[in-house]
Amino acid sequence: MLIQNEAKTEPGDGRCPMSGVAAQFTPFDPPYLDDPYPFWARARTEEPVFYHPGLDYWIVTCYDDVKAVFADPASYSASIAQTPITPLAPEVLAMLQQGGVKTRQVMSNADPPVHTRVRKFTWQAFTPKRVAQLEPDIRRLVRRYLDAMEPAGEADIVRDMFYELPVLVLFLFLGLPEEDVGKVKVWSRNRLLLTWGNLTPERQLAEARGLIDYWHYTRQHVEGLVGDPPDNYVGDLLRVANANPQDLEVEEVVNVVYGLLIAGHETTTSMSANALSVLLGKPHLWDRLCREPALIPNAVDELLRYDSSVITWRRKTTRPVEIAGVAIPEGAKLLLSLCSGNRDPKQFADPDEVDLARDNAKTHLSFGFGIHYCLGAPLARLELKIILEELTQRLPALRLVEPQPRAFPPNTSFRGPAALRVRWR
Ligand code: HEM
């Protein structure tokens, strides 16, 4: 299958489509990008489910409703999870086709039975042992960055640590060489903006060039290992594909790795920055974590709840449905606000407060829910835990450089500051 756009759907119920809350939803622009939470609080109260004609999406904002959608894959297909939210220009689609980008729906945008079959093997290979084996490497990498940063007394910690660190961990997991980090980071940002952003046709063309290289890089890496699969995650999947191609095809493994090459680091880079920004924005939280490191595992989930790096995710109705009393037709596209659900007072007491010891922090929606629950959640949690352990231990005097403007990538789903200046002297 090639990358393609979705057909436009209209609610057709005669309402003025840009009334009320929809008119306030400007997902590609400030002030929403700087701080989306005031908008979501208003939406939950005034119009918990609304249609946005510009996006042609129905937006779902409350915890129970988002979770119920995730829990019902028969009524809500994941097929649009990776579709460009802003339709791609015809010349961009043609360029991707000529460039040989032939993605298949195997994981986040697949439905049963394909998803069930592929997920079984990708889950089995994601063993707790493989994740645990990464712990010393992650700690070593964090210390390497800290050693390089520390003498300066201050840093842009996104540039100097979080930008590269998660992709290096992922490369160890997938068996990719460290020298390719730079190009993979640029390609995945191309892909993020093409899929979840609102680029002009000219920008789409520029970003799409990177996507073609990205696809072939992934394909060549996986296909090059088929003859002698290594002892790592990709090798485990290829051994299944070599032994039983009816269970898993090599082409499906290529697609799984292509998915991991964005899901496995854009998310953790941004989440590390969000977590630190929240903690240092309220220094008493940081100081408490330095004094009580046993709180770190729960703090990781509370920070994922409070300011996640994946703020919305998508589904499509397979039949007419009703959500919170709103009738939605078959074939409608839904944008599920994970970050709004995570601040829903019906689920979380004082949701706009950070409570490092919150007892139900783990019930957040930041990793989704149900059959597509984030495959990399154990690795993401481990990375964040180690980063916080090492930083609190080594730099307890850490503070934000204030004031500093924040810039967030203009897109619907991925949130994290481009830079975060901190000092420890
Ligand atoms: C803070 C970090 C992360 C966040 C917030 C996050 C969030 C998400 C979300 C919201 C989904 C969709 C779930 C659904 O549809 O129900 C997802 C799926 C997925 N994530 Fe993550 N993720 C993170 C890190 C990672 C990492 C480190 C990896 C891999 C190394 C990863 C791999 C995946 C994969 C493969 C899927 C698709 C699973 C499926 O469809 O069965 N993620 N993630």
Residues whose N, C-alpha, C, O or C-beta is under 5 A from the ligand:
A	BS01	HEM	M107 S108 R119 A263 G264 T267 T268 M271 S309 V310 W313 L365 S366 F367 G368 F369 I371 H372 Y373 C374 L375 G376 A377 L379 A380
